[in-house]
C-alpha cells in the first residue's frame, strides 16, 4: 500500500511562490507515474501536472510556464514549484501515484494523498 503525504501549502499574495512536496512510502517510487491535482471550492478536481518514470512531464495549460513538477527518487519525493500564483490558483492540492503511465494519462491514479491547501490573495 502506497501512502502519500503532501506538505508545503499555505497562504500567499498574488505573484508569490510556493513549493509543494509529496513524500511517498513506496520502495518502487521511481517506477511510478506521479501527478498533482487541485480542487477549488465548488469546482471539479483538475489535473495540474504529471511526471513519468522517464521524467516526461505534462502540464495543464493554466499552469504552463508558472509551475514545475519534479521528483527526487532517492528521497521518494514529488515536488511542485509554483510561481506567479494567482487567486484562481486557490485550491486543495493533491498528489497521486500509479505504476501505469496509461492510467496516469487518463487521470485514473490508484494512490492519492489527503491534500494540502493553497490560498492566494489578491
N, C-alpha and C positions, 0 to 999 in steps of 0.2 A: 504494500500500500504506500503510495507516494503522498507525502504531506508537503504542502506549500504554504509558506508564511511570508506575507508581504509586510513591508515597512517603508518608511520614508515619506508618507503623506503628510499633509499639513496645510496651513493657510498662508497664502502669498498674495501679493498685489499683482495686478496685471503687468506683464512684462518680466515677471520674476521667473525663477527656475527652481526645479526640484528634481531629485533623483530617487526613484523608487527602486527597492530591492525585493527580491523574492528568493528565499532560501528553500531549497528542495532537499528532502530527506530521502534521497534515492541514489543508489550507487551507479545506476545506469543513466544518470543525468545527461551525460554527454551525447547519448544517442536519442534523446527525446527532442521533439519539436516543442518549443516554448512560445507562449504568447501573452500579450497584455490585452485586456478588455476594460471597458468602462461602462458605467451605467449612471446616468443622471436621473434625478427625481422625476418620475412621471414619463420616463423615456425607456425604450428598449435597450438592452445591452448591445454594445457595438464593439467590433474588433478594432484595436488600435495598432498593433504591430505583432509580427511573429518572426521567429528566427529558427532556422533548422539546424540539424546536427552539423551540416556543412557550412554553417554561418550565413546561409542565404537569408535575406531579410525582406519583409514585405510590410508596407505602411499604409494606413488609411490616408486618403487624400487630405483629410482635415488636419493631419499632423505632420505631413511630409515637410522636411526642412526645419522642423522645430523639435521633434522627438527623435531619440536614437535608442534603439534596442541593442543590447549586447549581453553576452554571457561569459561567465568565468567557470569553466568546467571543473577546475581544481577546487573551487570553493562551492560548487553546485549552486551557484547564484545567478539569477537573471536580473538584469537592470533595465530601467527605462529612464533615460536622461531627458527631461522636459525643459525646454527653454521657451522664452517669449510666451508664457502662459497667459491665457485669456479667460474671462469669466465663463465663456462657453465650454471651457475645459473642466469646469467643476463637476465632479462625479466621484463615485466609488470606483477605484481601480482594482482589478483582479488579475492575478497571473494564473496561467493554465499550462498544463503539460500533457503530451501524448506521444507514444512511441511512433505514431504514423503521421508522416507529412501529409498524406492524403486527408486524413481526418482533421488535421490542423487546418488545412486549406478550406475545409467545409465548416470550420468553426466547431467541430464536434470533438472537443477535448475530453479526455477521460478524467483528468485530475484538476481540481480547482482550489485556489486559496480562498480565504474569507474576506479579503479586500482591505484596502487602505484608502482613507478619504483624502481627496484633494479638493481644496476650496480656493478659488481665485476671485479676489475682489477687485472692483474697478476703481 
